Amino acid sequence: MTIALLFVFSIESYAQKTMEVTGIVTDSNKEPLVGVNVAVKDMPGLGTITDVNGRYKIKVEPYHRLVFSYIGFDKEEVLIKEQNVANVVMKEASDNVLDEVVITGTGAQKKLTVTGAITTVNVQSLQQTSTGNLTNALAGNVAGVMAMQTTGQPGKNTSEFWIRGISTFGASTSALVLVDGFERDMDDVNIEDIESFSVLKDASATAIYGSRGANGVVLITTKHGKGGKINIDAKVETSYNARTLTPSFADGYTYANMMNEARTTRNLEPIYDSTELEILRLGLDPDLYPNVDWMDVLMKDGAMTYRANLNMNGGGSTARYFISMSYVQEGGMFKTDDTLKKEYDTNCNANTWNYRLNTDIDITRKTLLKVGVSGSLKKYNESGFSSDAWQSLMYQSPINIPVMYSNGYVPAYGTGIQANPWVLATQTGYKEFWENTIQTNITLEQNLDFLTKGLRFVARFGFDTWNKNNIERIKWPEQWRVQRRRDDNGNLVFDRISAESPMFQKSSAEGNRKEVFEAELHYDRTFKGHHVGGIVKLNQDSRVFTVNIGDDLKNGIARRHLGVSGRINYNWNYRYFVDFNFGYNGSENFADGHRFGFFPAASVAWNIAEEPIIKKILPWLSMFKVRYSYGKVGNDVLKIGNNEFRFPYLYTIGDSEEGYQWADFNYDKAYTSKLYTVLASNYATWEIATKHDLGVDLALFNDKFTASIDYFHEQRDGIWLERKFLPYMAGITAWPHANVGAVLSEGFDGHFAFKHKWNKVFLTVRGNFTYSKNIIQEKDEEYHVYPYKMEKGYRVNQARGLVSLGLFKDYDDIRNSPTQTFGTVQPGDIKYKDVNGDGIIDVNDEVPIGATTRPNLMYGFGVAANWKGLDVNVHFQGTGKSSFFVEGATVYAFSQGEWGNILSQVASSNRWISADISGDPATENPNAPYPRLSFGGNDNNYRHSTYWLRDGSYLRLKTVELGYTLPKGIVNKIHFNNIRVYFRGTNLLTFSKFKWWDPELASSTGTQYPLTKAFSLGLSVNL
């Protein structure tokens, strides 16, 4: 009873002290703001929100402060003394580079205090993509990141990306991607869920990740709820996707004439006589003389993509939540058989569902608990032989076979990719793929100010599962090929290519489980002008494959890491900065005594703009920070190609194949023996990357102009290699492996932005670039008398081939030139340079030429403007310093005889033609872009050389977006906060010297599923 009376008395006392305060919250244009959070400062649980008219009502004690917060506006605080009315005008948030927060490996930091090379990305720029894959938005948007999309097929259209290029040829080149502090796949993240996106590039930023930070780190932070009423964002988008640049091919009549030319110019009989050519041209006998445009038969003009996203956040002062759901449906470009639509789908379609729930709970005023659950479900399908369908479409000539014979037989030139493209794409059954990812994490943050000010503790645990299942239901019809003649009765004569196979089924599965635990102790405190901070971090993780692990015990053993890392930082008056970072990490992949490594890094910075004399004479200089970092990081993934090496310190013993004969002649005493099939590498360890970075950060004219530029230098040592060139006298039958490779890479990256407001027009001009170049310094290779034959001293994946001098003019030119050893040559064949001067052209004259297939330069620039609710954004993206060879049956005309197609650019090119055929000596042009035709192959002409090397650089109009945001006065009346409609075009134009297919594919044959350009219409609302 006493307790109850005291409780009632306390409530009455509180009620007597409080007063009711009302008011209206507006923006600078005097428009009411709906949904503004109004809370009593330092009083959890006391808060309200403004209504549709911007009005609020709240009870508060005198001499307390009301805090007004709203997305896109600066916070406002009002001291309540004894007034009952408090009207507030909120100002739109202004970008201040000094207050900008950057997410680093040790948490949030003011950009002003960062001493490492970190790029923070505007999340809105990443959202301007028409696919659900986040990696496709990186190219040209993120300084320091190089990305390439090598296929446009739904479900597989994910870009490769590298931070500051490629610095190794041995282990993995992939960056470490962390989502909310946990290692996860970037494409499992819904773009609309991202709060911040940072790229850590130098050693001082990544040393805390120790043995896994060598290739850079991407940090993604997802959105969390904010206190107040529920806030709902919804977005829907519809896109029409067409192909950017698709190969086109010669028609059947042109193809047949070129085939005749290829044979007669090599002194062979033509295949088609004039009558047959006329029948082909007029289409009089499509069974024997078809003329099929396979691209038109198989491919649609375009396909649709649909995207929908819904997220909600809100809560009170003690608990907040963020919930999101999204769906993306991508349609494939292949045509389908209408008669099969009700049974199954053979097109390359993809469906993706994402979900996320982030909950923040204030257990006490000093203790915060964060719980996150997220996941994705992906389903994509394709025809039973879709991987062959696109290649068959590219290589099947227009005159080989018709789509269907007149008697109903199914045509095929051969098996595999030589089958009927229409059959491969529509009549071979279908495949279904399902991927399911579930990610859970829990984080506890404890403020330890009661021990000492500035101290806090963070612990987090994550548990993820990933499973992939596929079911293949395969069939094919009976297939025939007609002989190019009819019998005495005029009937077609057929040869059966393959028997019918009824539908059969097979399946497979993959899966893994991952666990992560981290504990961190943070300290951050200011003593007058001295700012001191530090962190100590314990981390361990484990990943184990759970499905389809076979009988090798190593496949079922978890991949584990254990480590301690930390950072100490100091700055004085935000002018002088010193940081020291370290990682002491262990990997179970190495032998005992070699499992742990120490990876230190240090960085310094000087903000010259904070010097008193600079402030006085250059008041417009907000920041002029010069920074330098040095450190070491590692890479513990040992791979050669796709082959990963587990426990390289273990050896394997097997039986010899031949054994040894111990008997005399005519007697048999042969015995097999034991030998090493895999040699142990007891001293195997991680790659070590030693990195230097020198950078400058600028902010001028009240932050209207901001820029950063960095020079980076990286020495990668200990690259894992197979040692193939040990002498046989060593008695080794299996090649050993060791950390013996080395690569040096260096370059520049940077970005800039200019922002200005003229009256009601807000303009932003931006740009970024990344340039990287690498050189192989050490690689276990055989010594060669010609240094250019070695990989040492040249770039990773350097293109190599002969140097073309054009085409042979005549037989005198052939006789007076060095002997080419690749077969008989004639006038019009490719002429090569004798590099080593020995009078013979052979493989010893193949030298490094061009660049690499992966670009060494990537850049982007654009402009954005806003005026009275109307916004426009234009962005260009480009690459340079890349090259690739063109080859294959569409480029090397008739290299496989009658099998193979011909690109229309090849057919229409000013190729070399004998005057005996053309009747014009001018066609015997030694500078022609295409050599004398051949039939059945030509070892001399069809070799990698500068003749077939193409420039892979391009400039692309990546994005054009036009949007309109309805006035608040209108949307508030229908109880919305914001409504925006927009149109977006993606990959609209491509400028490149190479016109045969999209240069971004970096394909030598063009047989990849084409990239797409998209036209999108969308609507986003907030309420």
Summary of the structure (lengths in Angstrom):
residues: 1023
radius of gyration: 33.8
end to end distance: 47.1
largest distance: 120.3
contacts: 3432
relative contact order: 0.11
helix: 14%
strand: 48%
